[in-house]
Amino acid sequence: MDWLSEIAAEIKIDSLPGAYQEVAQVFGVEGVLKLSRHVGGMRFYFPKLDSLIRDKRDEHIRKEFTGFNHRDLARKYGLSETWIRDIVQARPVRENQQSLFDDIT
């Protein structure tokens, strides 16, 4: 056990500042202290989960799509059937794919 773990064991969640209490409820006091050690002092923004996983989620939806399971996919991923239709109809842009408008000046 390192010194940070020893100190973390003595700190109660409710003694942390408000926003850190929420993080500690998910990751524990030691997790908050480790996070503080690595990003403390920086202005840090956590984007919503959807924006972090959107590309992979959409890839999974396309792989699982059978042509008839819009409703099942909507329930599974917490999206509307319309959103599922938009995802399966959209073609992902490849990294090296050039836009139709790239050469227009």
C-alpha positions as CSV (number, residue, x, y, z in Angstrom):
1,M,0.0,0.0,0.0
2,D,1.5,3.4,-1.0
3,W,1.2,6.6,1.0
4,L,-1.7,7.8,-1.2
5,S,-3.8,4.7,-0.4
6,E,-3.1,5.1,3.3
7,I,-4.3,8.7,3.2
8,A,-7.3,7.9,1.0
9,A,-8.5,5.3,3.5
10,E,-8.7,8.1,6.2
11,I,-10.7,10.6,4.0
12,K,-14.5,10.4,4.0
13,I,-16.3,11.2,0.8
14,D,-18.4,13.9,2.5
15,S,-15.3,15.8,3.5
16,L,-14.4,16.4,-0.1
17,P,-15.6,19.5,-2.1
18,G,-19.0,19.0,-3.7
19,A,-18.1,18.1,-7.3
20,Y,-15.4,15.7,-6.1
21,Q,-17.9,13.9,-3.9
22,E,-19.8,12.8,-7.0
23,V,-16.6,11.5,-8.6
24,A,-15.7,9.7,-5.4
25,Q,-19.0,8.0,-5.3
26,V,-18.1,6.4,-8.7
27,F,-14.3,5.9,-8.3
28,G,-13.7,6.1,-4.6
29,V,-11.7,8.6,-2.6
30,E,-8.4,7.0,-3.8
31,G,-9.6,7.4,-7.4
32,V,-10.3,11.1,-6.9
33,L,-6.9,11.6,-5.3
34,K,-5.1,9.8,-8.2
35,L,-7.1,11.9,-10.7
36,S,-6.1,15.0,-8.8
37,R,-2.5,14.0,-8.9
38,H,-2.5,13.6,-12.7
39,V,-4.8,16.5,-13.8
40,G,-4.9,18.7,-10.7
41,G,-4.6,22.4,-11.5
42,M,-5.8,22.0,-15.1
43,R,-9.1,23.1,-16.4
44,F,-10.6,19.8,-17.4
45,Y,-13.8,19.1,-19.3
46,F,-15.4,15.7,-19.6
47,P,-17.5,15.4,-22.7
48,K,-20.8,13.5,-22.4
49,L,-20.4,9.7,-22.9
50,D,-22.3,9.8,-26.2
51,S,-19.7,12.0,-27.8
52,L,-16.9,9.7,-26.7
53,I,-18.4,6.5,-27.9
54,R,-20.6,7.7,-30.8
55,D,-18.4,6.3,-33.7
56,K,-17.9,2.9,-32.1
57,R,-21.6,2.7,-31.1
58,D,-22.7,3.5,-34.6
59,E,-20.3,0.9,-36.0
60,H,-21.8,-1.7,-33.7
61,I,-25.3,-0.7,-34.7
62,R,-24.4,-1.0,-38.4
63,K,-22.9,-4.5,-37.8
64,E,-26.0,-5.6,-35.8
65,F,-28.5,-4.2,-38.3
66,T,-30.5,-6.9,-40.1
67,G,-32.8,-4.7,-42.1
68,F,-35.7,-5.4,-39.7
69,N,-34.5,-4.8,-36.2
70,H,-34.7,-1.0,-35.9
71,R,-36.9,-1.2,-32.8
72,D,-34.6,-3.7,-31.0
73,L,-31.5,-1.6,-31.7
74,A,-33.3,1.5,-30.6
75,R,-34.1,-0.1,-27.2
76,K,-30.7,-1.6,-26.8
77,Y,-28.8,1.6,-27.4
78,G,-31.4,4.0,-25.9
79,L,-32.0,5.8,-29.2
80,S,-35.1,6.5,-31.3
81,E,-36.0,4.3,-34.3
82,T,-35.5,7.3,-36.5
83,W,-32.0,7.8,-35.2
84,I,-31.2,4.1,-35.8
85,R,-32.4,4.6,-39.4
86,D,-30.2,7.6,-39.8
87,I,-27.2,5.7,-38.5
88,V,-27.6,2.7,-40.7
89,Q,-28.3,4.8,-43.8
90,A,-25.2,7.1,-43.2
91,R,-21.9,5.8,-44.5
92,P,-19.0,6.5,-42.2
93,V,-16.4,8.8,-43.7
94,R,-13.0,7.1,-44.1
95,E,-9.9,8.8,-42.9
96,N,-8.3,9.1,-46.4
97,Q,-11.6,9.8,-48.2
98,Q,-11.7,13.1,-50.0
99,S,-14.7,15.3,-49.9
100,L,-16.5,16.2,-53.1
101,F,-15.8,19.8,-52.3
102,D,-12.1,19.5,-51.3
103,D,-10.8,20.8,-54.7
104,I,-13.1,23.7,-55.0
105,T,-11.4,27.0,-54.4
